[in-house]
């Protein structure tokens, strides 16, 4: 069923995705002063996990604009930080829905299958866009990396939260997408606490790679500056730990 779902999205969804890609290119060109740095780091093919910081509901649009190949996304079933007028767009694209705070094993299994077929999966490791500094990764990205052995492509997205405030002031926001070099693969051996500790280490390594692609003041928990790390305290609290989505 998972393989069929991926095949369906790569065939029946191809026309609508081509339209949405075009709209992403045109829309970002009109609304932003966008610079993409590091395109030479884009691999020709998968399997590949594409990871990026998540500071704005616009981030998936930027990922679509950057990606030169078919890409599947894991994303929240609910979109509390996006305007209701745009929440239909991810559904048009088609994505693997995650219910935050539940583990979402079905979505992870589907993503694992896609990677096993040599596909490319986009994921925002922080699990939501409730802050504008880098936070620790949720376990899902490290789990997929260790289970599949897929390489990881880091992207730093800088400026997306300023797009609409800048437009209200009559100007285009400066947005920079920095593409880093692929890294990995990773493995996680052992069981129980030992395996969880290793997955946590992988998650931190993934976030450190993303941090290197962001300005120092946005690196949050991964900044070299103790004052920036201190200021980021509290943003690591996952809003859905106590109240999982349903």
C-alpha positions in Angstrom: 0.0 0.0 0.0 2.8 2.4 0.8 4.6 1.7 -2.5 1.4 2.2 -4.3 0.8 5.5 -2.5 4.2 6.8 -3.5 3.7 5.6 -7.1 0.3 7.3 -7.2 1.7 10.6 -5.9 4.5 10.5 -8.5 2.1 9.9 -11.4 -1.4 11.2 -10.7 -0.2 14.2 -8.7 2.5 15.1 -11.3 0.4 17.7 -13.2 -0.8 19.5 -10.1 2.7 19.4 -8.6 4.2 20.9 -11.8 1.7 23.7 -11.5 2.5 24.3 -7.9 6.2 24.3 -8.6 5.7 26.9 -11.2 3.5 29.0 -8.8 6.2 28.6 -6.1 8.9 29.9 -8.5 6.7 32.8 -9.8 5.3 33.7 -6.4 8.6 33.8 -4.6 10.1 35.7 -7.4 7.5 38.4 -7.1 7.2 38.5 -3.3 10.8 38.0 -2.2 14.4 38.9 -3.1 15.4 35.2 -3.1 19.0 33.9 -3.3 19.8 30.2 -3.5 23.3 29.4 -2.5 25.0 26.0 -2.9 23.1 24.4 -5.8 26.3 22.5 -6.6 25.6 20.5 -3.4 22.3 19.1 -4.8 22.7 15.3 -5.4 21.5 14.0 -8.8 19.3 11.3 -7.2 18.1 9.7 -4.0 17.7 8.1 -1.6 18.0 11.3 0.3 16.6 13.0 3.4 16.2 16.8 2.8 16.2 18.6 6.2 15.8 22.3 7.0 15.0 24.7 9.8 11.3 25.5 10.3 10.7 29.1 11.2 7.7 29.9 8.9 4.7 28.2 7.2 6.4 29.3 3.9 9.3 26.9 4.4 7.8 24.0 2.4 7.2 26.4 -0.5 10.9 27.3 -0.4 11.8 23.6 -0.3 9.7 23.0 -3.4 11.3 25.9 -5.2 14.8 24.6 -4.4 14.2 20.9 -5.1 15.2 19.8 -8.7 13.7 16.3 -8.3 10.4 14.8 -7.1 10.1 15.2 -3.4 7.7 13.8 -0.8 7.2 15.6 2.5 6.3 14.7 6.1 4.3 17.4 7.7 1.8 18.1 10.4 -1.8 17.0 9.8 -2.9 20.2 11.6 -1.3 23.5 10.6 -1.8 25.8 13.5 0.8 28.4 12.5 -0.4 28.8 8.9 -3.3 31.0 7.7 -6.4 28.9 7.1 -6.5 30.3 3.5 -3.4 28.4 2.5 -3.8 25.1 4.3 -5.3 23.5 1.2 -2.0 23.9 -0.7 -0.1 21.1 1.0 -3.1 18.8 0.6 -3.1 19.6 -3.2 0.6 18.7 -3.3 0.1 15.5 -1.2 2.2 14.7 1.8 2.6 12.2 4.6 0.6 13.5 7.5 2.1 13.5 11.0 0.0 13.7 14.2 2.4 15.5 16.5 3.1 13.9 19.8 1.9 10.4 18.7 5.0 8.9 17.0 3.0 8.8 13.7 4.4 5.3 12.8 2.3 5.1 9.6 3.9 8.3 8.1 7.4 7.1 9.2 6.8 3.7 7.6 5.7 5.4 4.4 8.7 7.6 4.3 11.0 4.6 5.0 9.4 2.9 2.0 9.9 5.9 -0.3 13.6 6.1 0.7 13.9 2.4 0.2 12.7 2.9 -3.4 15.5 5.5 -3.9 13.1 8.5 -3.4 13.6 11.8 -1.7 11.9 12.9 1.5 11.7 16.4 2.9 11.3 16.8 6.7 11.6 19.7 9.1 13.3 18.0 12.1 12.1 20.5 14.7 8.5 19.3 14.1 6.9 22.8 13.9 7.4 26.5 13.3 6.6 27.9 16.8 9.9 29.7 17.1 12.4 31.6 14.9 15.6 30.1 16.4 16.9 26.6 15.9 15.6 24.0 18.4 16.5 20.3 19.0 15.3 17.7 16.5 12.3 15.5 17.2 13.2 11.8 17.0 11.6 11.1 13.6 14.4 12.4 11.3 17.1 10.5 13.1 15.0 7.3 13.1 14.5 7.5 9.4 18.2 8.2 8.8 19.3 5.3 10.9 16.7 2.9 9.5 17.3 3.6 5.9 20.9 4.6 5.6 19.9 7.5 3.4 22.2 10.5 3.1 21.1 13.8 4.5 21.0 17.2 2.7 20.9 20.2 5.0 19.3 23.5 4.0 19.3 26.7 6.0 16.3 29.0 5.3 16.9 32.6 6.3 14.3 35.4 6.0 11.0 33.6 5.5 9.3 35.0 8.6 9.9 38.5 7.2 8.1 38.0 3.8 4.6 39.2 4.8 5.7 41.9 7.3 8.0 43.3 4.5 5.2 43.2 2.0 2.9 45.2 4.3 5.7 47.9 4.3 5.8 47.8 0.5 9.0 46.0 0.0 10.3 42.5 -0.7 12.0 40.5 2.0 15.6 39.3 1.5 15.4 35.5 1.7 18.5 33.3 1.4 18.4 29.5 1.1 21.8 27.9 1.8 22.3 24.3 0.6 25.0 22.4 2.5 26.9 19.3 1.6 25.2 15.9 2.0 26.4 13.9 5.0 25.8 10.5 6.5 24.8 7.8 6.4 24.1 7.0 10.1 23.5 3.8 12.0 22.0 3.3 15.4 22.7 -0.1 17.1 21.7 -1.4 20.5 18.3 -1.4 22.1 16.3 0.6 24.6 18.1 3.5 26.2 21.3 2.9 24.3 19.5 3.2 20.9 17.5 6.3 22.1 20.8 8.0 23.1 22.3 7.2 19.7 19.3 8.6 17.9 19.4 11.7 20.0 23.1 12.2 19.1 22.2 11.8 15.4 19.4 14.4 15.8 21.9 16.9 17.3 24.4 16.2 14.5 21.7 16.9 11.9 20.8 20.2 13.6 24.4 21.3 13.8 24.7 20.9 10.1 21.6 23.1 9.6 23.0 25.6 12.1 26.1 26.1 10.1 23.9 27.4 7.2 22.2 30.1 9.4 23.3 33.4 10.8 24.7 33.1 14.3 21.6 34.8 15.9 19.3 32.2 14.5 21.2 29.1 15.6 19.5 28.9 19.0 20.6 25.9 20.9 23.4 25.2 18.4 25.0 28.7 18.5 28.6 29.2 19.6 27.5 32.2 21.6 26.3 31.3 25.2 24.1 34.4 25.3 22.2 33.2 22.2 21.9 29.7 23.7 20.5 31.2 26.9 18.0 33.3 25.0 16.8 30.2 23.2 15.8 28.4 26.4 12.1 27.6 26.5 11.7 27.4 22.7 12.7 23.7 23.0 9.5 22.9 24.7 7.4 20.8 22.3 3.8 22.1 22.4 2.4 18.6 21.7 4.2 16.6 24.3 1.4 17.0 26.8 -1.5 17.3 24.3 -0.9 15.0 21.2 -2.8 15.8 18.1 -5.7 13.6 17.0 
